[in-house]
Amino acid sequence: MRHNYFLIVLLITLFILNVRCTPQKKAINVPFEISDASYFSWVVDEEERGTTIEIMLKNINTEVHFDSIVFRRVMMPVYISLNKKGVQSLTAILPAGESRISVPTQHVDKPDQLIFHFKGKRNVHLLNSINRKDMVYY
């Protein structure tokens, strides 16, 4: 009985020491601010429909290069535009059905995220809250 008790205490102690001594992954300081992230579905006709994802950014470090976005486990490129107030907009289009829009997509097993390069390294920023907007009919 004492042997089992000693073994349990030893295992718990080793586990605690291992957790404390394991180096924690250093979080990078994100070199931009997301002011808004949203998506909306759209329909042109029975064959032409999809989803548009928009991310509004500000205070962007000049060394950041945006690559792609993962939305609902689909990775797609982002298109970049800048407005007069210095807010940069990233847009991604996810066509559905028999769409005439050709967008290179890849199915991945990853959460919603923005993929970017900064100081020569590939980084990801998780998109924890993307707001849904009303459907648009064209």
Helices and strands as residue ranges (DSSP letters): H 2-21, E 33-43, E 49-58, E 65-71, E 74-77, E 79-82, E 88-96, E 106-107, E 113-118, E 121-126, E 131-132, E 136-137
